[in-house]
Amino acid sequence: MLSQTTTAATHESVAAPIGIKLNDTNYGLWSQVVEMYISGKDKLGYINGDLPQPTEIDPAFRKWSTENAVVKGWLINSMEPKLIGNYIRFPTAKAVWDTIAQRILMAPTLHKFMISREG
């Protein structure tokens, strides 16, 4: 029975049953669904900054690093494949989360700038 419980817990940590994939047009909906999912797993601090990275000599570092990798995996696995390469190398889930928001929110401004330069 113990191995079934351990297997189920491990599977739940790795799996990303988030029912939406981030693409170029759905950031608002995607971010709400993903934030709700991560909050439901009691891991919101990894994307909102409430659980900052401890130093590598801190005894809590190993657990933080493992849980950060799980949350980062949820984020990466909830993206369209063409977007993954843009975010996979970021070191923390928070860096992935913040960069997605910055790029999406800056996209309309950048688009207007490019149009004004062409005109």
N, C-alpha and C positions, 0 to 999 in steps of 0.2 A: 504494500500500500504506500509506503514511503516513497518508493521510486516513481509511482504514478503521480503523487503530489509534487515531487521535485520536477518531474518532466513537465507537468502542467504549468508550474510556476515559471520554469525556464522558457517554455513555449510562449507563454503570455508576454514575457519580457521582450522577446525577440520579434514576435509577430506584430504586424502593423495593420490591424483591421480598420483602418481609416477609410471610409467609403468615398473619398474624393481625392483626386490627384490634382496638384497645383499645375496650372498651365498659364498661358499668357493673359488670360481674361478673367480668372475666377479667384483672385487673391482674397477679396473680402469674405466670400463664403468659405474658402479653404482655411483661412486663418482662424475664423470662428470655430469651425469644426475641429481643427487640430488643437486649438487651445482648450476646447472643452474636453477632448480626448486626453490630453496630457494632464489637465487638471484632475480629471477623474482617476488618473493613475497616481495622483499625489506627487507629481514631478514638475509642477508649474515653475518652481524656483529655478529650474535649469534653463528656462527661456526668458524669464522676467528679471533675472538678476538677484533674486532673493537667496539663491544658493551659489555664491561665487566660488570659483576654483580655489581650493586650499593650496598651500605650498606643497611641493612634492615630499617634504620631510614630515608633513602633518600626517598623523595616523589615519585621518579621515580621507586622505587623498585617493587611496585605492578604491574605496567605495564610491566616492564622488566621480572618479574617472570612469568606472564601470557604468554607473547610472547615467552619466552624461552621454556615453556612447550609445546606450539604449535609446535615450530621447533623440539624439542626433539621427539614429537609425530610423526612428519613427518619422522624423521630418523628411529625410532623404527618400524613404520608401513611399512617401505620400506625394511624390512629384512625378510629373511626366518624365520619361527617360531622357528626353532632350535637355532637361534642365539640371539633371543630377550633376553633371560635370562642372557646373558653375559653383556648386556648394559643397561637394564631397570632401574637399581638402581643408575646410575650415576646422579649427581645433575644438570648438565647443558648439553645443546646441544653441546657445545664446547668440554666438557669432552667425550661425546659419540663419536663425530666426530674424535677427536684426538686419542682416544684409538683404534678405528677401524683402522685408518691409521697405528698406531704403531704396532698393532698385525698383520696386513696383511703384512706390510713391513718387519717385523721381522721373519715371518713364514719361509721363505726360509733359513735364517741364522740359525734359531733354528733347522730346519730339517737337515741341513748339520752337525751341531754340534752333534745331536743325532746319525746320521749315523757314524760320526768319532769316537764316544765313543763306538759304538757297534763293530766297526772293529778293 
